[in-house]
Amino acid sequence: MPKTDRAAPLTALRALLKKEELDGLIVPRSDEYLGEYVPPCAERLAWITGFTGSAGLAVILAERAAVFSDGRYITQMDDQVDGALWDRLHISDTPPKAWLSDHAPEGARIGYDPRVISQTALDALDAPGIMLVPTGFDLIDAIWTDRPAPPSAPAQVHPLEFAGESSEAKRTALAAKLAETGQDAAILADTTSIAWLLNIRGTDVPCTPVVLSYAILHADGRVDLFVNPQKITPDVRAWLGVAVTVQAPDALESALKALGGKTVRIDPAATPVWFAQVLEAAGATLVEAADPCVLPRARKNHVEQEGARAAHLRDAVAVCRFLHWLDENAATSTELDLVEQLRAFRAEAPEYREDSFDTISGAGPNGAIIHYRVTPETNRSVGTDTVYLVDSGAQYPDGTTDITRTIWTGPGEPPAEVTDAFTRVLKGNLLLGRTVFPSGTSGSALDALARYALWQGGLDFDHGTGHGVGSYLSVHEGPQRISKVPNRVSLEPGMILSNEPGYYRPGAFGIRLETLLLVTATDVGKDGRNFFAFETLTLAPFDRRLVDVRLLGPEAAEFLDSYHAQVLKKVGPLLPEDARKWLAHACSPINRK
Amino acid sequence: MPKTDRAAPLTALRALLKKEELDGLIVPRSDEYLGEYVPPCAERLAWITGFTGSAGLAVILAERAAVFSDGRYITQMDDQVDGALWDRLHISDTPPKAWLSDHAPEGARIGYDPRVISQTALDALDAPGIMLVPTGFDLIDAIWTDRPAPPSAPAQVHPLEFAGESSEAKRTALAAKLAETGQDAAILADTTSIAWLLNIRGTDVPCTPVVLSYAILHADGRVDLFVNPQKITPDVRAWLGVAVTVQAPDALESALKALGGKTVRIDPAATPVWFAQVLEAAGATLVEAADPCVLPRARKNHVEQEGARAAHLRDAVAVCRFLHWLDENAATSTELDLVEQLRAFRAEAPEYREDSFDTISGAGPNGAIIHYRVTPETNRSVGTDTVYLVDSGAQYPDGTTDITRTIWTGPGEPPAEVTDAFTRVLKGNLLLGRTVFPSGTSGSALDALARYALWQGGLDFDHGTGHGVGSYLSVHEGPQRISKVPNRVSLEPGMILSNEPGYYRPGAFGIRLETLLLVTATDVGKDGRNFFAFETLTLAPFDRRLVDVRLLGPEAAEFLDSYHAQVLKKVGPLLPEDARKWLAHACSPINRK
């Protein structure tokens, strides 16, 4: 959409602001469910600014307006947003709060829709001298004439063969914990928590199979589910059971008011601030705590663990076929071709539902852009003697995958700076993936293992080492993570995390090697200590052409050979003849390189 | 002192409680300065309970009383405290707050002296249904008839040749930061901060050369120092300069009241709660933040760094002579003999002032007691074929040392379980000590490097890996540390930390290997990254007899040999002939073991 199309909405919005006696408006990228993906009807930030990135915020004043995003999106923001209408700003360099302080008049009344922003996000905007005013309706929606209809696809049953535990059992266990701590109810505003708790899935947004909905979990185990009733088919209605009442979203406000006088648990970072405002006005006592589904959702049960293994083996067949195909076709392919080819291999499995995120397919310098999404404008031919990075994943009913491999397309020898960095990244991935550790260890305590080899070369990477992964749910799931940022969540058996060290040389190449890890119990602990290990779920070879065997060293070489032997043993028998031969070579011992 | 002597003080205290209309009293171990060491006149916990451990708390009610300490002191508490008068409790198993809830009557008024407890410590005692009441005087002091006199030794000048930066420069820099953030003054209740800021030292408590005092740093650079004026000799008075006023401690209250209407920075964890109570009553605005001296004190300047090197070399001469002596005399020595012998070697240096903490000298099973302090009752003969652990340090005017070595006394071969654990501890010490890391890395991010080798054997240790160390100040100094516990303090050049992984088999043996590390700048960072390294200050060999060379592996062997070569080169020339020969053997390459 050309930039100039956005002048009219801005004019309309300013007229509405005047009528509502507001000096400005905050428009976040988030929607009513604060999730990673939003449906087209909730792309308010994109509609008012033109900017379609997945993170951002706009502030509109009477005379001036600004749109903010992070380093990933600066170029895209400049391309999409009209600089004559908007200041286009890096959110860390110029935080919205500072911009508001500089540009809003003293005592300004700045509106926000309390349904689409969390308390935590709102607190970050609370500049001295301005007043943040919740609006009674969404001002963007009021002027958005051609707004798409909200998604209305039916919810789906997530059967016990994949969920592993009945919703009733989950509800009963959580309700007992609420009752124990004197909490009468918990607000569930995270759609992945609701999907987990009620064993349902949906197709309302891309990549994450959730049903856009809210729920109230009561301390007696009952759940009120607020969702467009059209989505609830008779099958799903029966599946939810008698303890779950289904209500239309417009019944939510009175249900919250009915909690007046009760003690209600609410997560201020993951719930629109409107909930707390309504509850407080009704006289409820709020207990700020994480959504009670978060920890049990993270600890996958044995059925979910078996599902994850099956999903990863299935995914590995597609990835290995792709890597084989890539070896023969890279020179004549573009980044977009490879996205399609990889999806095609995955889609051959009947269990494939969709990608778990937009594939990152980056050749040469594009591989150095950490969150690169190829577009027709940026699409590069991969070509020969190129470092190619591909980060992708899929949703299957039994599990969610996420894998990154970095490939040398040949036929020449890779440069020493590439093999040096690749080998250090690989050593980090292997050292972390092969460690054992005592119970009580958090992901932040393990992070250095993935960086140690890079550090010794004076290198590092500027992203976390690992994120949690859901079970046929979000590919980015908390609370566990592996990161420099301090985190007190202990890793526990059943948790799934990514292990994805990298190295990026801007303008030249990017390397990332990602496997998913399942935390497992072990008997290695002595002195009565409980030790855990990681099982590597992901099964695809690392590119031996990029390994500097001497730098790898004997211990990491042993780890690598043992991993490759496992890949060959498990995936090989499921491949067509030619791909199997390719895999056998790709998995041969590194010292015979 | 026999247990029964403590009945009379308890009876007297209960009479006083009744008179003061209190239902109970909290008696912490801390004194007015909340430091690690307290002078005899402030050993209130010991006087009322009989318990002399360095951490603990008592709660006295009308009919019942309890004393609490941690796992280190359970045995000692049972020995020293009369079970007929006191419940003797593990502070983690039965927190004082829970005990108060169980035993204090509903609505009980529980007194505390606000001069000897921090806000943070007080908050941890705030049980529902009881009222914590600050007392206008210390009730223990009121009944303590034979209370020792407070220390009155003179303060000492800490000259520029050791301090490296004038007090005026320090005060000016900190005052500018206060002014920048709109703070009118900062309360300094940490005696090590005052010693650092004013470049003075003292002998008021053992092991930490501080002057018991308080200070107020004003945003114009002036300091009010509250201290017994007898301690301030004319030389020290001149050294302090005109911007520092010296006042008697009883002038403090009116000085705090004079801050009414001002913005005052105060550290709620490191300041007696009385300060905040007086300031708030006077109408001051309190800003809760760490004492502003903490970070600059931790970043040793170049003179302090040179001082640390000189102090460690001097200390190494004593330690290497001791280790040589030990090899020839262990079989006929007791733990206490060795404490004395080590002190005697150190005391030969004219710069030796005192030990920086009570030496831990543990043979066999005593080595497994992490905070072991040998007494005549626990004193063991070391004997042959014993694992002996010695953790000690000294105060010199140019630096503070802290070193642990673990020795096999022979003549037999050490058991495999000992060499296995020793080698893993050594690998952890070497891996951490030799790593490089990017700026912005905290000690908690590095902790796993010290544990990795132990973890692979199913082993671990239950203490932090490293604490900060002062410059002729406290051997335990924040804010930096290396620990599993999340910590956001970035390591910066000039900081000194201990590196002390260990392994303890209760009832059998203990291993700990400790070196002090200085954070240094490097040029190894690529891509414009700033990387730091550690310089190992401590110079004494690790016992080669306890190394399993195969388990050590080639990389760690190279680190060990390189460290030993450096020890020999630096310390060897300073040793007498026979010790030099011993050191040359102790430092020979590990593969020639």
Boltz contact constraints between the chains, C-beta under 6 A:
constraints:
  - contact:
      token1: [A, 436]
      token2: [B, 455]
      max_distance: 6.0
  - contact:
      token1: [A, 437]
      token2: [B, 455]
      max_distance: 6.0
  - contact:
      token1: [A, 438]
      token2: [B, 460]
      max_distance: 6.0
  - contact:
      token1: [A, 445]
      token2: [B, 448]
      max_distance: 6.0
  - contact:
      token1: [A, 445]
      token2: [B, 484]
      max_distance: 6.0
  - contact:
      token1: [A, 446]
      token2: [B, 448]
      max_distance: 6.0
  - contact:
      token1: [A, 448]
      token2: [B, 445]
      max_distance: 6.0
  - contact:
      token1: [A, 448]
      token2: [B, 446]
      max_distance: 6.0
  - contact:
      token1: [A, 448]
      token2: [B, 448]
      max_distance: 6.0
  - contact:
      token1: [A, 448]
      token2: [B, 449]
      max_distance: 6.0
  - contact:
      token1: [A, 449]
      token2: [B, 448]
      max_distance: 6.0
  - contact:
      token1: [A, 455]
      token2: [B, 436]
      max_distance: 6.0
  - contact:
      token1: [A, 455]
      token2: [B, 437]
      max_distance: 6.0
  - contact:
      token1: [A, 458]
      token2: [B, 524]
      max_distance: 6.0
  - contact:
      token1: [A, 458]
      token2: [B, 525]
      max_distance: 6.0
  - contact:
      token1: [A, 458]
      token2: [B, 526]
      max_distance: 6.0
  - contact:
      token1: [A, 458]
      token2: [B, 531]
      max_distance: 6.0
  - contact:
      token1: [A, 459]
      token2: [B, 526]
      max_distance: 6.0
  - contact:
      token1: [A, 460]
      token2: [B, 438]
      max_distance: 6.0
  - contact:
      token1: [A, 484]
      token2: [B, 445]
      max_distance: 6.0
  - contact:
      token1: [A, 486]
      token2: [B, 486]
      max_distance: 6.0
  - contact:
      token1: [A, 486]
      token2: [B, 488]
      max_distance: 6.0
  - contact:
      token1: [A, 488]
      token2: [B, 486]
      max_distance: 6.0
  - contact:
      token1: [A, 524]
      token2: [B, 458]
      max_distance: 6.0
  - contact:
      token1: [A, 525]
      token2: [B, 458]
      max_distance: 6.0
  - contact:
      token1: [A, 526]
      token2: [B, 458]
      max_distance: 6.0
  - contact:
      token1: [A, 526]
      token2: [B, 459]
      max_distance: 6.0
  - contact:
      token1: [A, 531]
      token2: [B, 458]
      max_distance: 6.0
